Structures are given as C-alpha cells and as structure tokens.
C-alpha cells in the first residue's frame, strides 16, 4: 500500500502531541494501543490483518486528534 507510510507518519505525529498532553493513565493507554497497532502486522503478516491494522491506525489517529481538541 503506497499510502501506508504516509498514514504511519501522520498518526505518529498526532500520537506524539496527544501523548504529551495526556495525563499518566492516558499515556499508558495511548502507548499500548500505538504499540499494538504497529507491532501486530509484523507478527501476523496476513493481508486482511494488515488492512484491519491500517484502518485501526487511521481511526486511532482521528481519535488522538479529537483528544487533542
């Protein structure tokens, strides 16, 4: 997927800003979700699972953006 790297960069930037503004409990939850979304596609290299994680990253990025606002 050619847009996967672009989505990863955007989600990573939004995650960093949300991580900085979050409280301690929120930081743990954000870091856990982010780690799972980036590690799971390498553990289970099925095409369908990669799509699910791709959509999950996009939704996670949108949720972090709304959390910042």
C-alpha positions, 0 to 999 in steps of 0.5 A, spaced: 500 500 500 503 506 497 499 510 502 501 506 508 507 510 510 504 516 509 498 514 514 504 511 519 507 518 519 501 522 520 498 518 526 505 518 529 505 525 529 498 526 532 500 520 537 506 524 539 502 531 541 496 527 544 501 523 548 504 529 551 498 532 553 495 526 556 495 525 563 499 518 566 493 513 565 492 516 558 499 515 556 499 508 558 493 507 554 495 511 548 502 507 548 499 500 548 494 501 543 500 505 538 504 499 540 499 494 538 497 497 532 504 497 529 507 491 532 501 486 530 502 486 522 509 484 523 507 478 527 501 476 523 503 478 516 496 476 513 493 481 508 486 482 511 490 483 518 494 488 515 488 492 512 484 491 519 491 494 522 491 500 517 484 502 518 485 501 526 491 506 525 487 511 521 481 511 526 486 511 532 489 517 529 482 521 528 481 519 535 488 522 538 486 528 534 479 529 537 483 528 544 487 533 542 481 538 541 
